[in-house]
Amino acid sequence: MAGLHVRDILTAARSAGGGTGQEAGLPAMPLPGARRRARISPVILSGIFRLIEALTVVATGILAHTLYLHGRQVPFGLSYIGAVAAVSLAAMVSFQAVGAYTVSALRSLVATGLKLAGAWSFVFLCAITLVFFLKAGTSLSRVWLGSWYLAGLAGLTASRLSLAVAARRLAAAGIFERRTAIVGGGEAANEVIRILQAQPETGLRIVGVFDDRDDSRSPPVIGGYQKLGTVSALVDYARRTPLDLVIFTLPISAEARLLQMLGKLWVLPVDIRLSAHASKIRLRPRSYSYIGSVPVLDVFDRPIADWDLVLKWLFDKVVGGLLLLLTFPLFLAVALAVKLDSPGPVLFRQKRYGFNNELIEIFKFRSMYTDMADAGASRLVTRDDPRVTRVGRILRKTSLDELPQLLNVVFQGDMSLVGPRPHAFQAKAENRLYDQVVDGYFARHKVKPGITGWAQINGWRGETDTEEKIQRRVEHDLHYIENWSVFFDLFILAATPVSLLKTENAY
């Protein structure tokens, strides 16, 4: 199941009579972007803990040397640098081995503090033993080692106390909870909910249960949670409120039902897992991942999550900020040209689909006459379109009209430098809305839209007047989402100037 490709899901879902995303309860008009509370992934939180405690270990080693040996004219030479590096690395490995960075450990204090103290003491016992057997006492001060041990123990205790208090406050505020929907009813769902509720260290918050069966076959309350509707309603729910995880409690043998439901849900930017705790089919333990003690099969993952999300955010802010500074003279020149060419504002604002189908407002240099502007893009721009100004023709040919979207990337945060191009919500191909043309169209919104993308550098930019053009563009967008990496972003960004030389479809 975990190895299924998107096309397999779509094909099987159609043959099973399922939807492919656009039929799954999505509204005809995009929903306003809901205000979403900032949350921190437990993976990122544990990484922050590791970094702080690694810096604490290194800092206390340097501090112990400065206070005790610096006045005795003992330099912080290679032997001390190597010792600090080796002990620090061994300490972090030991802390990981005793489970100091699990979700439950991040919230606890006494039990984890004792584990850290034990691991720290073990590392120093090993270090002192090595110094003795290697006869390195002349190169390293044993008093320094003892001072470092005590300073490190105090520093780790203080940092873990502060971090545990912060983690508890974050947990109480729901900052790193994983909002979870259960799909399926009956005893299997009851059992999964009971197990997860007994393990608060998983960080899950169950928001409700969804099932395609009616109340006669699936009760309205399951495991103490209200049944909120069908799987189609779940798609709409995930568009309106934050959702991180979907757990199926259906048996693996219910293949047709599973594929039908997955055909609707794969378009969402959430993790999808299939519970295997009640399955009679037993795979090797390594085939499963675990949510607490519940074995699950990984069906879909969010394409960009945890540290990848942080990395892409930094890439957008740093590179986007540099591009904004470098192009600022060009920005001013284009703005002046637009202003002198025709009356009206320099910038044009347009509502488009963003991440998870949220409605965002993107910025462009105005390329049409003000009284002919089409904010909803209900009519595509064609060759020699009389609505386009003289300067606008040049801007659209060179894609310079998209330059202000750097403001969306750097300041608004609702776009990325690289990603699927945002489409206007009324855009059509052969008089049909895009989501009516392409199966799983909304899956391209699993990531933030971009100024440039894989489709654009492969020649699929400009007018999308035919169904084949929008189909090909979406195929490239989904390829990008499934294969994302920072290096892929760099390649697309580097190839964009070359692709702009091909202007036959841009007008």
N, C-alpha and C positions, 0 to 999 in steps of 0.2 A: 504493500500500500504506500509506503514512504517513498518508493521509487517511481510512482506514477508521474507522468508528464502532464502538463496542462492540457495538451491536445487529447490525451487519453481520457481525462476527466470529461472534457466537452463532448467527445464522441460517444462515450458510454452514457453520459447523462441524456443526450438526445435520444439514443436508442431506448433508454429506460423511461422516456417521457418526462424528463426533468427540464428545468429551465437552465439558462446559461447566464444569468446575471441580470439582464435587462428586464426579464419577466418577474424577477424576484421581489416584487413589492416596491420597487423604486418609483419615486414620484416622477411625474412628467417634467416638473421644474426642479432644479437643484435646491437642496435645503440650505438655509442660511447656516454659516459656520457656527457651531455651538462653542461656547466658551469652555475650553478644556483646561482643567487644573494641571499644572506641571507635575510630572511624576518622574521618579528616578528608578531605573531598572536595578534590581538586586545585584546583577552582574557588575554594573557600574559602581554601585555602592561598595561592594566588596573590593573592587579594584582601587577605589579611593582609600579604603582602610589599609590595604596592602602598601600603597604608596606612602601614606603618612607614617606607618610603622616602620617601613624600610628607611625613610629619612630620619626617623627617631633613632634607630639603631646606629646609623652612620654618624649622625650628629653627636650622640653621646660618646662614641669612640673618639671622635676628633676633640670633643670638649675635655674628655679625661686626659688626653695627651697634652692639650694646651695648658690645663690647670696644673698638672703634675710634672711634666717633662720639659715643657717649653722653657721654664725658668732655669732648668738644669742644662740648658744648651744641647738638648737632644733633638735633632731635626726630625720632622715628620717625613722620613725617607721611604724608600721602596718597601722595606720590610714592614713598616707600619701601614702603608697604603695597602699592601697585599693582605695583611692580617685583617684590616677593616673590611676589605672586599670579601675575603673568604668567610669570615664570621657572619657578616651581614647576609650573604647568600645562603649559608647554612641555616641561619635563623629563619629566613623567609620560607625555606623548604620545610623546616620543622614546624613552623606555625601552620602551614598548609596541611601538613600530615596529621596534625592533631585536630583539624577541623575548625580552626579559628576564624574562618571566613565564610561559613555557611550562614544562611539567613537567620537561623535560630541563634547562632553564636554572635551575630552582629547585634542582636537585641539583648542578650544576656550579659551579665557582668561578672558575678562571682565564679561560676563554672568556667567561663572562657578565660577569666583572669588567672585562675589556677593552671589551666592548660598552657597559657602563654608563659607563665613563670616556670613551669616544669620544662617546657621546650627550650626556653632561654638558658636554664641551668644545665640542661643536657648538652647544649651546644658548647657552653663554656667548659664543661667537664671534659668534653672531647678536645677542645682547643688546648687546655692546660696539659692534657695527656700527650698531645702531639708535641708541644713545646718541650716537655720533659724528655721524650724518647728521641726527638730530633736534636736535642741539646741546643735549642735556639734561645736559651735564656740570656745569652750575651747580646742577641739581636733584638729581643723584645723584652720589655720590662714586665715582670710578673705583677708588680704593684699596679702598673697601668692596666693590665688585664683584669685585676680584681676591682679596680676603680671603675673600669668600663662596665663590668658585670653589674655592679651596684647602681651606677648611673643609668644603664640601660633598663634595668628592672624598674627603677623609679619612673623613667621616661615612658616605658611601655604601659605601666600601670596608669599613669596620668592620662596618656593619650587614649587608652582603651576606655577609661572612665568617661572622658569627654565625648568620645565617639559613640559609646553605648547610649549615653543620655540623648545625644543628637539623633541616633537611629530610632530610639523609642518615640521621640517627638515626631519624627518623620512618619513612623508607622502609624501613630495615633491620628495624624493628619491625612493618612492614606496616600502619602507621596510615592511609596514604592509598592503599593498593592497591585496585584494582577487581576483586573476585572474579568470574570469568567462566566460564560454562558454554558449551560448543560443542554445538550440536544438528546432527546429520548426520554421515555417515561418508564413506569413500571419498577420492578424490584431492582433491576440493574442500576437505574439512575439513583434510586434510594440508597443503595449500597455505596456507590461512588461518593455521593454527597456526605454520607455518614463518615466515611473514611477521611475525606478532606476536611470536614469540620473538626475532626479529632486531631488534626495536625496543623495548627495555626502557623507553624514555622514555614509552611509552603508560601505564605504571603498571598494566597488566593482570596478573592472576595467574590462569592457567587452572586450574580445579579438576577438570575432567574432561569427558568427552564422553558425550552421550546420543543414542540413536538407536532408533527404533521397529523397525528391521529386525533380523533375527536375525544370528548370527555368520557364517552362510554368505554373507550379502550385505554385512555390515558387520563388519570384523575387530574382535576384542576390544580391541586396542591401536591407537590412531590418533594419529599424530604424536608418539608417545612417551607418550601419556596413556591411561589405562585407560577403557574404556567402562563407565560406572557404571549403565547401565540404560536404560529407555525414557523417553519424555517424561513419562509419568505418574509415574515414579520421580523425575524432576526436580522435580516439584511438591512431593513429600514431602521431597526433599533440601533445597529452598529453605526449607521450614518449619523444618527442624532446624538448619541452619547458615547463616551469612551469605552472601548472593549479591547481586551488584549488577547484573550484565549477562548477557544471553543472546544469543549470536550464532548465527543460522541460516546454515548453509552450503549449504542446499538451493537449487537453481536457482529463479528466480522463476516459471518455467513450471510447476513442480510445485504448482500452486495448491491442488488438493484436499488434498494432504498438509500443506501449510503451514497452511491454514485449520483442518484437523483438530487440528494441534498447538497453534495459537494459541488455539483454543477451550478448551484445557486451561491454557495458561500465562498468559493475560491477567489472571487473578485475582491474580497475584503482584505485590508491590511492587518490581519490577525494571525496568530498561530492556531492551527487546527490539529487536534490530537484525537486519536481513537483509543478509548479505554479497552484494555485487554485483560482486566482482572477477572472477568467472568467467562472468558473465552475458553472453549474446550481445545482450541488449537494452540499448542504450546510450541513456541519458537525458542531458539537459543537465547539465554539471558541478554547477550549483547545486542539482540535485535530490538530490545526495548529501551526507551528512556523512561524516567520515573518522575512523577509529580507526587512528592512525598513518598508513600509506599505503593502508589497506584501505578502499575506498569502501563505504558501507553505506546502506541505507534505514531511516529511523526508523519503527518500527512502533508501539511503545508506549514511553512515558516514565513514570518514577515520578511520581506526581501532585505530590508536594512534595519538592523536593531542593535541595541546595546552599544558596544564601542564603535561598531561600524557607523552607527548614527552620529556619534560624537565626531568621528573622523570626517564624515561628509559635512557636518555642520561647520567644523573648523575650515575645511577646504572651501566651502562657500563663502564664509566670512572673510578669510584671509585673502584668497585669490580674487574674490569678488571686490573686496575693498581696494586691492591694488589695481585691478582693471578700471574701477571707477575713478581712481586718481589719475591713471595714465590717459584715460579717454576724456577727462574733464574739458580740455580745450576743444576737442571735437564735439563734445556735448553742447558747449556754448555756441559753437559755430552752427551746428544743425538747428539749435533752438532759434537763433537769429534768422536763419534762412526760412524756417517755417513761419515765423512771425511776419517777415517781410513779404512772403509769397501770397498769403491770403489772410483775411481777418479771422480772429478766433483764438482760442487758447493754444499754447504750444504743445501741451500734453493732452493725450486722449486716454480716458479711463474706460475700461471695459470689464464687465463681469464674466468670469470664466470658471470652469471646473478646476478645483485644486485637489490637494491630498484628500482622499476618502470622500470625494464628491462634494467637499465644502466649496462654497461660493467665495471666490477671492476677486479682488479688483487689481487688475494689472495695468501698468503704465506703458504707453507707447508715444512716440512722437506723432502728432496728428498728420495724417497723410491724405485726408479727404476734406472737402469743403464742409464747414461747420453745419450748414443747413442740410447736408446730404449724409451726415454720419449715421452709421448703422451700428448702434451699441450692442444689439443682440446678434449681429452677424447672420441675420436671417437670409441675406442675399450675399453670396460669395463675390469677391472682387474678381473681375474678368479682365482680359486683355483690352487695353484702351478704354477702360471704365471711365465714364465722364465724371464720376464722383471724386476721382483721385486728382489732386493738385499737381502742378508741374514739379515742385520739389518732392511731393509725395511719391511720384513715380520713381525718382532716383532712390529715395529712402527705402521703398519696398523692394526694388531690384537688388539693393545692397544689404538689405535687412537692417539698415541703420535705424529704422523706425522701432526696432526692438531694444535699442540701447538703454532706454530708461528702465527696463526691467531689472537692471542692476540694482535699482532702488528697492525693488521687490525682494531681491536676494539679500542685500546687505542690511536693510533697515526693516522691511516688513517681515522677512523670514518666511513668507508663504511660497517662495519659489527657490529652486536650486540653479546653479550654473548649468548643470547637465541633467536632463530628465526628459520625459515625454512632453512635447509641446502642449500647453494648455489650450483647449478648444473652447470657443464660445458655446454656450448651452443651446443656442438655436441653430447652430451650424448644420448644414445638410449636404448630402451627396445624392444627386439625382432625386431631389425633393423628398428624401427620407433622412430623418435624424440619424446621426452616426451610430447611436446605440441600437437602432433598428436595423442597421446594415451589418454590423460586426458582432458576432457572438462573443460574449465576455468583454465587451468594449470597456466597461467600467473598471476592469482589472488594471488598466493603465494608470489608474489613480491610486495604486497601492504605494506610490512614492510621490514626493513633491514634483510638480511640473518644472521644466527647465527652460532656459533661454535657447539652448541648442540640445540636440539629441542624436541618438544613433540613426533614427530615420532621416534626419536632416542631412547628415554627412553622407548618406547613401543615396541622395537624390530625391528623397520624398519630402520636399519642402514646397511651399507655394500652394496653388489651388488644389482643392480636393473635390473636384466636380463629379468624379465617377466613384462608383462603389469599389472598384479595384484599387484606386489610389488610397482611399481611407483604410481599406483592408490591409494593404501592404504597410501603411504607416503604423497601424496598430500592431502588426506582426513584429515590426522592428522595435517598437516600444516595449513589447512583452519580452523580446529577446534581451533588451537592455536590463529590464527589471530582474530577470532570472539569472543574469550573468554579471551583475554589478560588482565593481571594485573601484578603488581610487585610481588605479592604473587605467582602467577602462574610461573613467571620467577624463583623465589627463589626455588620453589618446583622442577622444571625441573633441575635447577643447582645442587640441593642437590641430586637428583636421578641419575644424570649422572654417577658418579663413580660406582654405583651399576650396571647400564646398561652396562658398559664397560666390566663387567665380562662375559657377553654373547657374545662370539666371533665366533659363528658358521657361521655367514654370513659376517664376516670381514676378507678379505684376499687381 
